[in-house]
Amino acid sequence: MLKKLLTVAVLAFSVSSHAAIINLTATMDGAQANAGAGTGSLGTGTASMTLDDQTGLFSWTVQWTGLVGNVTVAHFHGPALPGVNAGVQVPIDVGANPSMGNQVIDAAQQADLLAGLWYVNIHSDVNPGGEIRGQVNAVPLPAAAWLFGSALLALAGVKR
C-alpha cells in the first residue's frame, strides 16, 4: 500500500512540472463596449482561448454575429478591469469569421491575462471604438477537476 501511495505522489509531482494548457473564454456584446457605456449594438460574439504557461503560446478562436457595422479591426486589449479602456496587446485577423490565430506573449502579458485584465474588442465602421467587447476569464473547471480526480485516486489508494 505504501508503494502505491508513493507512486501516486511521484506521478502527481511529475505532472505538475509539465506545461499546463489554461482555457479562457469571453462573451462579447454591445453593453460592455465603449468602456461600459455600451453601443446599443445587438451584436454578440464569443472567444475561446488557450494559454500554454510554459511557452507563452496564446491561441484563440473569435467569432461574432449581428453587428450593425462592418468589422474593421479586432484586438485583445489590456490590462484593464471591466469598463476601463486599455491599449492593444494582440491583434486579431478579421479576414474570416470565425477568426483563429496564435501569438507568443511575454510573462507580464500572461500574468495580466490570467488575472482577468484583458478584453476582446471588435471594432466596426459604425462603432470605430469597438462595437462589441468581452472580458477574458480563465475557465477553472479543468484544473479543479484534475485536482479533485487526483485526490480521489489518492484516497482510493489509501483505502486499499
C-alpha positions as a printed Julia matrix, in Angstrom:
160×3 Matrix{Float64}:
   0.0    0.0     0.0
   2.83   2.41    0.83
   4.36   1.67   -2.57
   1.09   2.68   -4.3
   0.89   5.92   -2.33
   4.46   6.8    -3.23
   3.74   6.05   -6.88
   0.72   8.37   -6.84
   2.75  11.1    -5.11
   5.59  10.83   -7.63
   3.16  10.96  -10.54
   1.39  13.99   -9.08
   4.65  15.9    -8.63
   6.0   14.95  -12.06
   2.78  16.08  -13.78
   2.93  19.45  -12.01
   6.31  20.2   -13.6
   4.86  19.95  -17.12
   3.22  22.76  -19.0
  -0.39  23.49  -18.27
  -2.79  24.45  -21.02
  -5.12  27.02  -19.5
  -8.55  27.52  -21.08
 -10.04  31.0   -21.26
 -13.33  32.4   -22.52
 -15.06  35.69  -23.27
 -18.64  36.58  -24.17
 -18.93  39.83  -26.14
 -21.85  42.2   -26.51
 -22.59  45.87  -27.15
 -23.32  46.61  -23.48
 -19.68  46.06  -22.48
 -18.29  48.14  -25.35
 -17.32  51.81  -25.22
 -15.77  51.44  -21.74
 -19.0   50.01  -20.37
 -21.18  52.84  -21.72
 -22.43  50.48  -24.43
 -23.01  51.0   -28.13
 -26.62  49.89  -28.47
 -25.47  47.12  -30.8
 -27.37  43.85  -30.58
 -24.3   42.07  -31.94
 -22.75  39.27  -29.93
 -19.59  37.23  -30.02
 -17.57  34.59  -28.25
 -13.9   33.91  -27.83
 -12.34  30.59  -26.83
  -8.67  30.78  -25.96
  -5.83  28.71  -24.56
  -2.53  29.67  -22.98
   0.44  27.33  -22.69
   2.01  28.56  -19.47
   5.45  27.15  -20.39
   5.87  28.51  -23.9
   3.56  31.53  -23.61
   1.67  30.44  -26.74
  -1.7   32.19  -26.66
  -4.22  30.75  -29.16
  -7.76  31.85  -29.95
 -10.94  31.39  -31.93
 -13.1   34.53  -32.02
 -16.48  34.76  -33.71
 -19.17  37.41  -33.94
 -22.65  37.91  -35.38
 -25.32  40.56  -35.78
 -23.06  43.61  -35.84
 -24.51  46.93  -37.01
 -21.39  47.84  -38.95
 -18.73  46.07  -40.98
 -15.82  44.76  -38.92
 -12.71  46.87  -39.45
 -10.26  45.56  -36.81
 -10.25  43.47  -33.65
  -7.84  43.19  -30.75
  -7.13  41.79  -27.34
  -6.65  44.82  -25.07
  -5.25  45.14  -21.57
  -4.52  45.43  -18.78
  -7.93  46.76  -17.77
 -10.79  45.94  -15.45
 -14.29  45.7   -16.96
 -15.48  49.1   -18.13
 -11.98  50.54  -18.47
 -10.14  51.02  -21.77
  -6.55  49.9   -22.37
  -4.05  49.56  -25.17
  -3.8   46.79  -27.74
  -1.92  43.67  -26.62
  -2.55  41.28  -29.54
  -4.2   41.97  -32.92
  -6.87  39.63  -34.28
  -7.11  38.94  -38.02
 -10.66  39.78  -39.12
 -10.35  38.35  -42.62
 -12.52  35.38  -41.6
 -15.31  34.77  -39.12
 -14.53  32.86  -37.0
 -11.01  34.18  -36.71
  -8.33  31.82  -35.44
  -4.77  32.69  -34.53
  -1.97  32.48  -32.02
   0.92  34.51  -30.71
   3.57  34.05  -28.05
   3.02  36.53  -25.21
   5.51  37.54  -22.53
   5.34  36.81  -18.78
   3.79  40.19  -17.89
   1.09  39.73  -20.54
   0.42  36.2   -19.27
   0.01  37.48  -15.7
  -2.44  40.19  -16.8
  -4.36  37.74  -18.99
  -4.71  35.19  -16.18
  -5.73  37.95  -13.73
  -8.75  38.74  -15.94
  -7.3   42.05  -17.13
  -7.64  41.5   -20.89
 -10.7   42.04  -23.06
 -11.66  41.29  -26.66
 -12.86  44.25  -28.72
 -14.42  44.0   -32.19
 -14.36  47.39  -33.97
 -16.67  48.32  -36.86
 -17.09  51.2   -39.26
 -20.22  52.28  -37.32
 -18.51  51.94  -33.91
 -14.79  52.57  -34.51
 -14.01  52.46  -30.79
 -15.45  48.96  -30.6
 -18.94  47.64  -31.33
 -18.83  44.6   -29.04
 -16.5   43.75  -26.19
 -16.0   40.98  -23.65
 -13.71  40.46  -20.67
 -11.42  37.41  -20.84
 -11.63  34.99  -17.91
  -9.95  31.7   -17.13
 -12.12  28.58  -17.14
 -11.33  27.0   -13.75
 -13.09  23.64  -14.16
 -10.39  21.54  -15.91
  -7.72  22.29  -13.3
 -10.16  21.85  -10.43
 -11.42  18.59  -11.9
  -7.86  17.28  -12.26
  -7.07  18.12   -8.63
 -10.31  16.54   -7.44
  -9.62  13.42   -9.53
  -6.08  13.06   -8.22
  -7.35  13.44   -4.64
  -9.92  10.69   -5.24
  -7.21   8.48   -6.7
  -5.03   9.05   -3.64
  -7.92   8.28   -1.31
  -8.67   5.08   -3.21
  -5.03   4.08   -2.78
  -5.16   4.81    0.95
  -8.35   2.77    1.37
  -6.74  -0.27   -0.22
